Amino acid sequence: MLKKFKETADFLKSKIKKEPEIGIILGSGLGGLGNKLNNPTIIKYEDIPNFPVSTVEGHSGQLVFGELGGKQVVAMKGRFHFYEGYNMKEVTFPVRVMGFLGADKLIVSNAAGGMNPKFRQGDLMIINDHINNFPEHPLNGKNFSELGVRFPDMSKVYNEEYIKIALKLAKDIDITVHQGIYIGSTGPTLETPAEYRLFRTFGADATGMSTVPEVIVAHHQGMKVFGMSVITNVAEREDEEETTHEEVQDVAGLVEPKMTKIIEGLIETM
């Protein structure tokens, strides 16, 4: 795996002028931020050695290098999920490569289902903690000291300074945001009412099918992490309609400009 990380990073370095200091992962319906990078270099996943290929609708499958907020960044327009059939090493492969490229900060976004009764469809939630409900752990197997320690402490994964800055930015531009705990599970089914209740009992505020593995790996290799969820659906709907992936994408797309303003402001301060 170490050889593959280095091989992929070396390939990407040959295609870009400046190495990134910040990595960004854009979830379902949230790829628009990648279009705002100045002087972009766009590389399709299928053209990158050792890279998986995203199969989910709403994920462009592109790595975009460029400048945002005065910083050099690399943005993933589309991520990889455990439910697509990838193992956790493959799901988190891009995060490892970001580290080998020189990025020491990670911003991760996702579309999530809200369980906190205060949450409404279209709300934003800053992630301040998570619960790993995946059956496979991304750090299983041999540990390489070049990547991180064998037993990483997970008590402070989401950077408190970044959370404070994001909260202030949101207040200054009059955007309402929540803070909460995200629980990650396999999918691809959306949760049953009983599962929503169970996750809420665990203490989670929102749930989704990503983010946790990538954040674990980023933290393992010493990256500072900031995470944000767009609440695209809620556990207790006022109507009787079923939630669809198309609806998730639509809601995420509508809310994305708000999230983008906060993330752009945060990047400027990093």
Sine and cosine of phi, psi and omega as CSV:
sin_phi,cos_phi,sin_psi,cos_psi,sin_omega,cos_omega
0.00,0.00,-0.65,0.76,0.02,-1.00
-0.85,0.52,-0.65,0.76,0.02,-1.00
-0.89,0.46,-0.65,0.76,0.00,-1.00
-0.93,0.38,-0.66,0.75,0.03,-1.00
-0.84,0.54,-0.75,0.66,-0.05,-1.00
-0.92,0.39,-0.64,0.77,0.00,-1.00
-0.89,0.46,-0.71,0.71,0.00,-1.00
-0.92,0.39,-0.69,0.73,0.00,-1.00
-0.89,0.46,-0.66,0.75,0.01,-1.00
-0.90,0.44,-0.64,0.77,0.05,-1.00
-0.87,0.50,-0.72,0.69,-0.03,-1.00
-0.92,0.39,-0.62,0.79,0.03,-1.00
-0.87,0.49,-0.52,0.85,0.00,-1.00
-0.96,0.28,-0.23,0.97,-0.05,-1.00
-0.97,-0.22,-0.18,0.98,-0.09,-1.00
-0.86,-0.51,0.36,-0.93,-0.01,-1.00
-1.00,0.00,-0.60,0.80,-0.02,-1.00
-0.78,-0.63,0.65,-0.76,-0.01,-1.00
-0.98,0.18,0.61,-0.79,-0.06,-1.00
-0.97,0.23,0.49,-0.87,0.12,-0.99
-0.95,-0.32,-0.25,0.97,-0.01,-1.00
-0.75,-0.66,0.74,-0.68,0.11,-0.99
-0.97,-0.24,0.59,-0.81,0.01,-1.00
-0.75,-0.66,0.74,-0.67,0.09,-1.00
-0.91,-0.40,0.86,-0.52,-0.07,-1.00
-0.96,-0.27,0.83,-0.56,-0.08,-1.00
-1.00,0.06,-0.21,-0.98,-0.06,-1.00
-0.81,0.58,0.83,-0.56,0.05,-1.00
0.96,0.28,0.14,0.99,-0.11,-0.99
-0.89,-0.46,0.36,0.93,-0.08,-1.00
-0.97,0.23,-0.12,0.99,-0.08,-1.00
-0.88,0.48,-0.50,0.87,0.00,-1.00
-0.87,0.50,-0.55,0.84,0.01,-1.00
-0.90,0.44,-0.37,0.93,0.01,-1.00
-0.99,0.17,-0.15,0.99,-0.08,-1.00
-1.00,-0.09,-0.02,1.00,-0.01,-1.00
-0.94,0.33,0.70,-0.72,0.05,-1.00
-0.99,0.13,0.57,-0.82,0.00,-1.00
0.76,0.65,0.82,0.57,-0.13,-0.99
-0.97,0.25,0.55,-0.84,0.23,-0.97
-0.89,-0.46,0.88,-0.48,-0.10,-1.00
-0.94,-0.33,0.79,-0.61,0.00,-1.00
-0.78,-0.63,0.82,-0.57,0.01,-1.00
-0.95,0.31,0.60,-0.80,0.00,-1.00
-0.82,0.57,-0.63,0.78,-0.07,-1.00
-0.91,0.41,-0.29,0.96,0.00,-1.00
-0.99,-0.11,-0.01,1.00,-0.06,-1.00
-0.98,-0.18,0.82,-0.57,0.01,-1.00
-0.83,0.55,0.72,-0.70,0.09,-1.00
0.95,0.30,-0.04,1.00,-0.05,-1.00
-0.98,0.18,0.67,-0.74,0.18,-0.98
-0.93,0.36,0.09,-1.00,0.04,-1.00
-0.82,-0.57,0.80,-0.60,-0.01,-1.00
-0.93,0.36,0.70,-0.72,-0.03,-1.00
-0.91,-0.41,0.10,0.99,-0.12,-0.99
-1.00,-0.08,0.71,-0.71,0.06,-1.00
-0.88,0.47,0.71,-0.70,-0.04,-1.00
0.99,-0.12,-0.05,1.00,0.05,-1.00
-0.92,-0.40,0.90,-0.44,-0.12,-0.99
-0.94,0.35,-0.49,0.87,-0.02,-1.00
0.97,0.24,0.71,0.70,-0.02,-1.00
-0.71,-0.71,0.57,-0.82,0.15,-0.99
-0.97,-0.25,0.83,-0.56,-0.07,-1.00
-0.88,-0.48,0.85,-0.53,0.07,-1.00
-0.97,-0.23,0.63,-0.78,0.04,-1.00
0.11,-0.99,-0.25,-0.97,-0.04,-1.00
-0.93,-0.37,0.68,-0.73,0.05,-1.00
-0.54,-0.84,0.78,-0.63,0.00,-1.00
0.87,0.50,0.49,0.87,0.01,-1.00
0.98,0.20,0.14,0.99,-0.01,-1.00
-0.87,-0.50,0.45,-0.89,0.11,-0.99
-1.00,0.10,0.82,-0.57,-0.06,-1.00
-0.76,-0.65,0.33,-0.95,0.18,-0.98
-0.79,-0.62,0.81,-0.59,-0.07,-1.00
-0.89,-0.45,0.74,-0.67,0.12,-0.99
-1.00,-0.01,0.91,-0.42,0.11,-0.99
-1.00,-0.06,0.99,0.11,-0.10,-0.99
0.92,-0.39,0.73,-0.68,-0.01,-1.00
-0.89,-0.46,-0.03,-1.00,0.01,-1.00
-0.92,-0.40,0.61,-0.79,-0.09,-1.00
-0.86,-0.51,0.49,-0.87,0.05,-1.00
-0.87,0.49,-0.61,0.79,-0.06,-1.00
-0.94,0.34,-0.24,0.97,0.05,-1.00
-0.97,0.23,-0.11,0.99,0.00,-1.00
0.97,-0.24,0.00,1.00,0.05,-1.00
-0.99,0.17,0.54,-0.84,0.14,-0.99
-0.99,0.11,0.13,-0.99,-0.11,-0.99
-0.92,0.39,-0.46,0.89,0.07,-1.00
-0.91,0.41,-0.60,0.80,0.02,-1.00
-0.97,0.26,-0.65,0.76,0.02,-1.00
-0.84,0.54,-0.64,0.77,-0.10,-0.99
-0.99,-0.16,0.03,1.00,-0.03,-1.00
-0.79,0.61,-0.71,0.70,-0.01,-1.00
-0.87,0.49,-0.55,0.84,0.00,-1.00
-0.93,0.38,-0.65,0.76,0.07,-1.00
-0.87,0.50,-0.69,0.73,-0.02,-1.00
-0.90,0.43,-0.64,0.76,0.06,-1.00
-0.82,0.57,-0.68,0.74,0.03,-1.00
-0.89,0.46,-0.67,0.75,0.01,-1.00
-0.94,0.35,-0.38,0.93,0.06,-1.00
-0.98,0.18,-0.26,0.96,0.02,-1.00
0.91,-0.42,-0.08,1.00,0.01,-1.00
-0.94,0.34,0.76,-0.65,0.02,-1.00
-0.88,-0.47,0.19,0.98,0.05,-1.00
-0.68,-0.73,0.56,-0.83,0.01,-1.00
-0.72,-0.69,0.77,-0.64,0.13,-0.99
-0.93,-0.38,0.81,-0.59,-0.05,-1.00
-0.81,-0.58,0.70,-0.72,0.03,-1.00
-0.81,-0.59,0.36,-0.93,0.03,-1.00
-0.37,-0.93,0.29,-0.96,0.19,-0.98
-0.99,-0.11,0.74,-0.67,-0.13,-0.99
-0.68,-0.74,0.39,-0.92,0.12,-0.99
-1.00,-0.03,0.75,-0.66,-0.04,-1.00
-1.00,-0.01,0.70,-0.71,0.04,-1.00
-0.90,-0.44,-0.39,0.92,0.07,-1.00
-0.90,0.44,0.81,-0.59,-0.06,-1.00
-0.88,0.48,-0.28,0.96,0.03,-1.00
-0.99,0.16,-0.26,0.96,-0.08,-1.00
-0.99,0.13,0.57,-0.82,0.07,-1.00
-0.80,-0.60,0.42,-0.91,0.05,-1.00
-0.83,0.56,0.78,-0.62,-0.03,-1.00
0.99,-0.11,-0.04,1.00,0.05,-1.00
-0.97,0.26,0.31,-0.95,0.11,-0.99
-0.93,-0.36,0.64,-0.77,0.04,-1.00
-0.76,-0.65,0.85,-0.53,0.15,-0.99
-0.98,0.19,0.79,-0.61,-0.03,-1.00
-0.99,0.17,0.84,-0.55,0.05,-1.00
-0.93,-0.36,-0.06,1.00,0.06,-1.00
-0.15,-0.99,0.25,-0.97,0.05,-1.00
-0.60,-0.80,0.25,-0.97,0.11,-0.99
-0.84,-0.54,0.79,-0.61,0.01,-1.00
-1.00,-0.01,0.96,-0.28,-0.01,-1.00
-0.93,-0.37,0.38,0.93,0.05,-1.00
-1.00,0.06,0.52,-0.85,-0.03,-1.00
-0.98,0.20,-0.24,0.97,0.00,-1.00
-0.82,-0.57,0.69,-0.73,-0.04,-1.00
-0.98,-0.18,0.70,-0.72,-0.05,-1.00
-0.92,0.39,-0.26,0.97,-0.02,-1.00
-0.98,-0.20,0.12,0.99,0.07,-1.00
-0.88,0.47,0.50,-0.87,0.03,-1.00
0.99,-0.15,-0.16,-0.99,-0.04,-1.00
-0.88,0.48,0.69,-0.72,0.07,-1.00
-0.99,-0.14,0.71,-0.70,0.05,-1.00
-0.96,-0.27,0.83,-0.56,-0.07,-1.00
-0.88,0.47,-0.40,0.92,0.04,-1.00
-0.91,0.41,-0.39,0.92,-0.04,-1.00
-1.00,-0.08,-0.63,0.78,-0.04,-1.00
0.21,-0.98,-0.01,-1.00,-0.06,-1.00
-0.98,0.21,0.33,-0.94,-0.02,-1.00
-0.91,0.42,-0.66,0.75,-0.07,-1.00
-0.84,-0.54,0.99,0.17,-0.04,-1.00
-0.94,0.35,0.65,-0.76,0.07,-1.00
-0.97,0.24,0.77,-0.63,-0.06,-1.00
-0.94,-0.33,0.32,0.95,-0.09,-1.00
-0.96,0.28,-0.43,0.90,0.00,-1.00
-0.68,-0.73,0.97,0.24,-0.08,-1.00
-1.00,0.07,-0.70,0.72,-0.06,-1.00
-1.00,-0.03,0.86,-0.51,-0.17,-0.98
-0.87,0.49,0.87,-0.49,-0.08,-1.00
-0.92,0.39,-0.58,0.81,0.02,-1.00
-0.90,0.45,-0.69,0.72,0.00,-1.00
-0.90,0.43,-0.61,0.79,0.02,-1.00
-0.89,0.46,-0.70,0.71,0.02,-1.00
-0.88,0.47,-0.68,0.73,0.00,-1.00
-0.89,0.45,-0.70,0.72,-0.02,-1.00
-0.90,0.43,-0.63,0.77,0.03,-1.00
-0.89,0.45,-0.67,0.75,0.02,-1.00
-0.92,0.39,-0.67,0.74,0.03,-1.00
-0.87,0.50,-0.70,0.72,0.00,-1.00
-0.89,0.46,-0.66,0.75,0.01,-1.00
-0.91,0.42,-0.66,0.75,-0.04,-1.00
-0.90,0.43,-0.52,0.85,-0.01,-1.00
-0.96,-0.28,0.27,0.96,0.13,-0.99
0.86,0.51,0.73,0.69,0.11,-0.99
-0.92,-0.39,0.81,-0.58,0.00,-1.00
-0.99,0.17,0.80,-0.59,0.07,-1.00
-0.75,-0.66,0.48,-0.88,0.10,-0.99
-0.96,-0.29,0.22,-0.98,0.23,-0.97
-0.89,-0.45,0.50,-0.86,0.01,-1.00
-0.08,-1.00,0.02,-1.00,-0.03,-1.00
-0.98,-0.19,0.75,-0.66,-0.01,-1.00
-0.97,-0.25,0.74,-0.67,0.09,-1.00
-0.93,-0.36,0.78,-0.63,-0.02,-1.00
-0.97,-0.25,0.77,-0.64,0.02,-1.00
-0.74,-0.67,0.12,-0.99,-0.18,-0.98
-0.94,0.33,-0.65,0.76,-0.21,-0.98
0.93,0.36,-0.25,-0.97,0.06,1.00
-1.00,0.09,-0.01,1.00,0.07,-1.00
-0.95,0.32,0.60,-0.80,0.20,-0.98
-0.96,0.28,0.33,-0.94,-0.17,-0.99
-0.94,0.33,0.53,-0.85,0.15,-0.99
-0.98,0.21,0.31,-0.95,0.07,-1.00
-0.83,0.56,-0.61,0.79,0.00,-1.00
-0.92,0.40,-0.62,0.78,0.02,-1.00
-0.92,0.38,-0.63,0.77,0.10,-1.00
-0.84,0.54,-0.71,0.71,-0.01,-1.00
-0.91,0.42,-0.64,0.77,0.02,-1.00
-0.89,0.46,-0.74,0.68,-0.01,-1.00
-0.89,0.45,-0.59,0.81,0.04,-1.00
-0.92,0.40,-0.61,0.79,0.07,-1.00
-0.90,0.44,-0.58,0.82,0.07,-1.00
-0.89,0.47,-0.41,0.91,-0.05,-1.00
0.94,-0.35,0.09,1.00,-0.03,-1.00
-0.99,0.16,0.52,-0.85,0.04,-1.00
-0.97,-0.25,-0.43,0.90,-0.02,-1.00
-0.50,-0.86,0.43,-0.90,-0.05,-1.00
-0.70,-0.71,0.50,-0.86,0.03,-1.00
-0.33,-0.95,-0.11,-0.99,-0.13,-0.99
-0.91,-0.42,0.42,0.91,-0.08,-1.00
-0.46,-0.89,-0.38,-0.93,0.21,-0.98
0.94,0.33,-0.80,0.60,-0.10,-1.00
-0.85,0.52,-0.75,0.66,0.02,-1.00
-0.86,0.51,-0.68,0.73,-0.03,-1.00
-0.91,0.42,-0.64,0.77,0.00,-1.00
-0.93,0.38,-0.64,0.77,0.04,-1.00
-0.85,0.52,-0.73,0.68,-0.03,-1.00
-0.92,0.39,-0.66,0.75,0.04,-1.00
-0.87,0.50,-0.72,0.70,0.01,-1.00
-0.90,0.44,-0.65,0.76,0.00,-1.00
-0.85,0.53,-0.60,0.80,-0.04,-1.00
-0.99,-0.13,0.28,0.96,0.18,-0.98
1.00,0.06,0.27,0.96,0.02,-1.00
-0.99,0.14,0.60,-0.80,0.15,-0.99
-0.99,0.16,0.70,-0.71,-0.17,-0.98
-0.86,-0.51,0.67,-0.74,0.18,-0.98
-0.76,-0.65,0.71,-0.70,-0.02,-1.00
-0.75,-0.66,0.57,-0.82,0.03,-1.00
-0.61,-0.79,0.68,-0.74,0.04,-1.00
-0.93,-0.38,0.63,-0.78,0.22,-0.98
-0.99,-0.13,0.85,-0.53,-0.01,-1.00
-0.99,0.17,0.98,-0.19,-0.10,-1.00
-1.00,-0.05,-0.30,0.95,0.07,-1.00
-0.43,-0.90,0.35,-0.94,-0.03,-1.00
-0.82,-0.57,0.39,-0.92,-0.07,-1.00
-0.89,0.45,-0.66,0.75,-0.03,-1.00
-0.93,-0.37,0.99,-0.13,-0.01,-1.00
-1.00,0.09,0.51,-0.86,0.05,-1.00
-0.97,0.23,-0.44,0.90,0.06,-1.00
-0.98,-0.18,0.01,-1.00,-0.05,-1.00
-0.97,-0.24,0.15,0.99,-0.06,-1.00
-0.96,0.29,0.56,-0.83,0.09,-1.00
-0.98,0.20,0.51,-0.86,0.05,-1.00
-0.99,0.14,0.73,-0.68,0.03,-1.00
-0.89,-0.45,0.31,-0.95,0.04,-1.00
-0.90,0.43,-0.55,0.83,0.03,-1.00
-0.89,0.45,-0.64,0.77,0.03,-1.00
-0.91,0.41,-0.66,0.75,0.03,-1.00
-0.85,0.53,-0.72,0.69,0.01,-1.00
-0.89,0.45,-0.67,0.74,-0.04,-1.00
-0.90,0.44,-0.72,0.69,-0.02,-1.00
-0.91,0.41,-0.69,0.73,0.02,-1.00
-0.86,0.50,-0.66,0.75,0.01,-1.00
-0.89,0.45,-0.59,0.81,0.00,-1.00
-0.94,0.33,-0.58,0.81,-0.08,-1.00
-1.00,0.03,-0.32,0.95,-0.09,-1.00
-0.78,0.63,-0.66,0.75,0.00,-1.00
-0.84,0.55,-0.58,0.81,0.03,-1.00
-0.92,0.39,-0.73,0.68,0.01,-1.00
-0.88,0.48,-0.66,0.75,-0.03,-1.00
-0.87,0.48,-0.67,0.75,0.02,-1.00
-0.86,0.51,-0.68,0.73,-0.01,-1.00
-0.92,0.39,-0.70,0.71,-0.04,-1.00
-0.92,0.40,-0.66,0.75,0.05,-1.00
-0.86,0.50,-0.70,0.71,0.02,-1.00
-0.90,0.44,-0.64,0.77,0.01,-1.00
-0.90,0.43,-0.69,0.72,-0.01,-1.00
-0.86,0.51,-0.62,0.79,0.01,-1.00
-0.87,0.50,-0.48,0.88,-0.05,-1.00
-1.00,0.00,-0.22,0.98,-0.09,-1.00
-0.95,0.30,0.00,0.00,0.00,0.00
